[in-house]
Amino acid sequence: MAYTAVKGGEEAIKAAEMLEDAAPGGSGPSVEEVEGGLRYAVDSVMSEAGLYAPRLAARAVVQAQGDLAEAAFLLRAYRSTLPRAGYTQTADPQEMRLIRRISSTFKDVPGGQLLGPTRDYSQRLLGLQRAEKPQPNGAGTTDGEGRLPRVTDLLREAGMVEGPEPREPGAGPFDLTREALAVPASRSGRLQSLSRGEAGAMTALAYSSLRGYGAVHPTLAEFRTGYLPVRVEHPHLGEGVEVGEVLCTEVEAVGREMGYGGEGEADEPAMSLGYGLVFGRCERKAISMAILDAAIRAGAEREQGPAGPAEDEEFVLYHADGIEATGFVEHLKLPHYVTFQSSLDRLREVQRKAAQVDG
Amino acid sequence: MTVDELLRDAVPGLGNGPGYNYAFLDELSKRELRRKTLKAVSIPGHQVPFGSREMPLARGWGTGGLQLSLSLVGPGDTYKAIDQGADASVNAVNMRSLVSRMAEVETTLDARDATIVQTRHRIPEEPLRGDQILVFQVPIPEPLERVEPRISRARRMHAERDYSKMWLFLYESVAKHGEVTVGARYPVVVNGSYLMDPSPIPRWDVPKLHHAPNLALFGAGREKRIYAVPPHTSVEPLEFEDYRFRVESFPRGAHCRRCGSDDTFLDELTDERSGETYFTCSDTSFCDRRLEERR
């Protein structure tokens, strides 16, 4: 049946919703079970939505029946209804309560390696005998380690890694949720955009750089997961007041490849630094973000332009957003018969003219 | 009912309101949208970037048009939504139910009764008046996208009014195919200045924008752009002196099988039993009215 030809559009939508929501043989997992047991799903949704709200994210995962792109979209759309109350103070990642810390630069690093909860070194055997209910994972129960020295700082002191970028002029950071991003983007705009990018798209782009479509193939100076305190300025007293913690993954990637690199404090050649910080334990996304940050800067500095898609700022930032990409790809399901009629009209005209010439 | 009363109802736990702000978006966001719209009206055809919000419909499904409509509606407005010219199209139904639910406005199928007409891919056959606003859903706001996908470069071309690549594109299509092959989304020059994408309307509808008495607003949610054609503004399709702009043609004698019209944009259909091609009006409400008048 045609999807417009009848007056039944409204009933059709209702019936389709009923079919989609039908849960044969009982209900799915509860919001609590998802929040505790599907922690990576919750983290991925918060990260791509750009909103730290575990309970709401779990609710979105349940409502979307596990479609995480859809869940991230639900959460972002909800955020559109909330006024912007204000901005937190700039968080200092050194204050993170660490549950995981790895540096792949040296055999022994100051502060030590902290493996923490991970399945990086587990054998990936599908557990056929395990309980079916999702179990809460350990990330929520460790106290974590306090301040640990940064390998990046040591490298910087030794003149091996470029210095930090100067603070952007102006009152505050760019706000991606309130302004349209233009390229070249400010650094805060670029990092925000990458931080809520779609993990799969970012992994693919970062992977392309590692495989030679671009030059960036860095070493992880710091890989950290932990709880980062968030503070807002007290309206009367002016001092910072801690309002909570957000679980984050932070990556500092260093490298100097194929002629690209930064400059040290004394303008001597040094390694460049790529930075990644994402909500939750989205580890491969945090690494991808650091690679893409370094790659984009490499592309901007090359005289002959970007050496691959991953180094092309407009290409990366405009295509890494999952909400926009999934929406537009799926809009092809909408009726297009008027524009199609218009295309047919042109094709018939071209065919008619071609036939005249041939005849 | 006043806006204030509706707002009070919308506070969760109070009254029987929806638990969302009036017209979904928070008030500051709506104000920003209206400011950007005013800027767009002041610079006809120029794309104004705005902080597009995520809406309860997917990106690419009309979120730009929806944001414009929600920033404009208030109590007393009457809203009409069409997709491909049809009010009953699923996307139009969805828009209408969302706007009537979130902004509690009257809806209509008759273009004459609407204060805001939101559309995807068509302009109603009924000529609009000066007290009506036509809101377009725009997938790709950049008319130069066909020749320059890089937005940063396209913006520079607009700033310099350098549209030579687009002219060349049209020339090449004439040279290769003996005809300009652009179907819908035909590039137009607004107010003798900016090149503009009129959204994927058929060429049939392009002349309706020229010196129209109504305001036309274009919203691209995913691409975060608003642009406008103010009332009584010139909108001219790109054309060569010897290869004129032409609207779609239908086979000789083609007419609507329902109302008999041969002066409207027609949908081409196939009779399932006989296999014959037949036509009906794309603007279904206009077709209904003609049918009634002829009875």
Interface residues (C-beta under 8 A of the other chain):
Chain A: Y3 T4 V6 K7 G8 G9 E10 A12 I13 F73 R76 A77 R79 S80 T81 L82 P83 R84 D175 T177 R178 E179 A180 L181 A182 V183 P184 E314 Y318 I323 E324 T326 G327 F328 V329 E330 H331 L334 P335 H336 Y337 V338 T339 Q341 S342 S343 L344 D345 R346 E349 V350 K353 A354 V357
Chain B: Y20 N21 F24 L25 D26 E27 L28 S29 E32 P49 F50 G51 S52 R53 E54 M55 P56 A58 R59 G60 W61 T63 D83 Q84 G85 A86 A88 S89 V90 N91 A92 V93 N94 S97 R120 H121 R122 P139 R150 I151 S152 R155 H177 G178 E179 V180 T181 V182 G183 A184 R185 P200 I201 P202 R203 W204 R222 K224 R225 E248 S249 F265 D267 E268 S282
